[in-house]
Amino acid sequence: LLVNATMSNELSIHQPYPRVQLTLFDTAGSLLGHREFTPDDYLDDSIAIDEGMPIKTPVHFVLEVSGPTAGAVSFEFRFL
């Protein structure tokens, strides 16, 4: 399962890239599982992680989820 998303730093200063927690739910809203991703996990090599998130610039990222995902119909992001 690949989850494609975009985030943006809306502050007027650079910030560190966050850890991202992805939680999967079934049709009843029950938790199927969750995983926490570091910036090294979800950003490609073209992004300078050490420079922080650019200001007011969308950043595309991909979360790759392995393991059982059957039954997942919704998800939730948390930026940590």
C-alpha positions, -999 to 999 in steps of 0.1 A, spaced: 0 0 0 14 34 -10 -1 65 5 7 97 -14 3 130 4 14 166 5 23 188 35 32 225 37 51 245 63 28 275 69 51 293 93 75 321 82 106 301 94 121 267 84 110 238 106 124 203 109 105 177 90 82 158 114 78 122 121 45 110 105 22 84 121 -2 66 98 -31 48 113 -54 24 93 -90 17 101 -116 -8 89 -153 0 79 -164 -1 116 -137 24 125 -117 -2 143 -79 2 144 -61 -22 120 -26 -9 127 -3 20 127 33 29 119 55 58 125 78 71 97 109 93 100 117 119 73 143 94 60 115 69 55 91 91 36 112 116 17 132 109 -14 169 116 -19 163 149 -38 151 166 -6 177 181 18 162 169 51 188 188 72 178 221 57 142 217 71 109 222 55 108 251 30 84 280 38 50 279 22 61 253 -3 42 220 -8 63 189 -1 51 157 -17 58 125 2 50 88 0 44 63 28 50 27 20 30 3 42 38 -34 42 21 -62 59 -16 -69 61 -37 -40 48 -68 -59 37 -99 -43 51 -84 -8 54 -108 18 42 -97 49 60 -66 64 75 -54 92 98 -21 112 97 -5 126 128 25 148 126 48 143 156 
